[in-house]
């Protein structure tokens, strides 16, 4: 395979959030646009073998959304501080230092640096569109370098295409990248995993329940099964974030349940989690939720998702016997 450089500007950011430039988040539109680009890359057979991104919030989240939509684990992304607020010379240095074994590289960053990089590498091959925007947010430029990464000279690449998210389908194919059905989110959103955290105290079983993000009801940690991770590892990440606990997730699920969301049906596999550490309140990022250890009977009554009640019984039987 010939080398390819994929240059991607971050998705549309949210200027209504009062944070510094580095920590400015993506708008929902920016997240969806990034996912559309990721699905398109997968459909075109253009999944990169190396991903490097600015660590600024709007850029790294764009990279994560693109990678997950392609089926890659977000953990494969290399963060490069120099890309943030970089000019042409700095970006050229980043490109020239790319691994020699990398064949297709996705670089995620910011304007105006990325436009400077693009026009330098392809020289006269790129024209300014009628709206005057060469790389609007979440726009992808696909380049074919004429030599190795270390070259990076003026006119050292050929422009293959520039793809804007607005030219791609608004909804996502389901059940896979080639599916005919269209849904509001990428296909992987509809496969989820959850844990019921538990511990033994004085020979008695206790389960941990947490308040929902808006504190309207009681839940257990649940989230999307992230591409590149096992369902158990994905659920363990959710447990750390949503409940502030760590532990061992069992290899076999207690069962599963389904619920409707995003124009489709989500399937949730539920696993037992033996808690080995409760993160102190001061270190728990979502401590605003609140959490409580309760008996299995109390958990079954208080959890919003009523399909969890029989799974609580299964957990109690596994741990306590009988």
C-alpha positions, 0 to 999 in steps of 0.5 A, a space after each residue: 500500500 502506498 503511503 497516505 496522510 489524512 488531515 482532519 480538522 477538529 469538529 465544531 466546538 462549543 463557544 458557549 462553555 466558559 472555559 479556556 481555548 485548550 479545554 473548549 468542548 465539541 458541540 453535539 454537531 461536532 461529535 456527529 460530524 466526526 463520527 460520519 467521517 469515521 464511518 466513511 473512512 471505514 466504508 472506503 477501506 481507509 482505516 489508518 494504522 497510526 493516529 496522532 492528535 492534538 491533546 486539546 479537548 475539541 481535537 482529541 474528542 474528535 479523534 476518539 469519535 472518528 476512531 470508535 466509528 471506524 472500529 478502533 480503540 480510542 487508546 490507540 491515539 497518540 497525543 502530540 502536544 506540538 499540534 495544538 496552536 501549531 504553525 506550518 514548521 511545527 506541523 511539518 516536523 510532526 509529519 517528518 517524525 512519523 513512524 517509518 512503518 506507518 502507511 496511512 496516518 490520520 492527523 487531527 488538529 486545528 486551523 490555520 495550521 492544518 490549511 497551511 500544511 495542506 497547501 504546502 504539501 500539495 502546492 498548486 493542487 488545491 483550490 479555495 472553494 466558493 465559500 472560502 473555506 478550505 478545511 471547515 470543521 470536521 473536514 478531511 483531506 486525503 493526501 498521497 505523499 510522493 516519498 517517505 514521511 521524512 521528505 515533507 517538502 513543498 509539493 511533496 504530496 498529491 491531493 486525492 480528495 477533500 471530504 466535508 461531513 455535510 456531504 455524507 449521510 446524516 444517519 448511520 448504517 446499521 447493523 454494521 458499516 454496510 447495513 441498509 438501515 439508518 439510525 441516529 448513532 453509529 452502530 456500536 452505540 446500540 451494544 452496551 455493557 453494565 456492572 452491578 458492583 458488590 461487596 461482602 460485609 460481615 458475611 452479608 452481600 451489599 450492592 452499590 447503586 448510584 444516582 443518575 446524572 440528573 439525580 432523578 432515579 437510581 441506576 448501576 454503571 452502564 455505557 456503550 461497549 467501546 470498540 477495541 475493548 471487551 464488554 467487561 473492560 468497557 463496563 469497568 471504565 463506566 464503574 470507575 467514572 459513574 460509581 467511583 469504584 474499581 474491582 474485578 468484573 466477572 467473565 460471564 454476564 448475569 443476563 441482559 436487557 433491552 431498551 429503546 433509544 436513538 431510534 433503535 433498541 440498545 442491548 445491555 449485557 450485565 456483569 457482576 463486579 467484585 469491588 476492591 476499591 472505593 475511590 474517595 469522594 474527593 477523587 471521584 469525578 462524578 461525586 455529584 451523583 451520590 452513591 449508596 450501598 444497599 441490600 439486594 432486596 433494596 436494590 431490586 426495589 429502587 433501581 429504575 431499570 426493572 429488568 435488573 431485579 431478576 439479575 440482582 437475584 442471579 448475582 446473589 445466588 452466584 455469590 452467596 450460593 443456594 
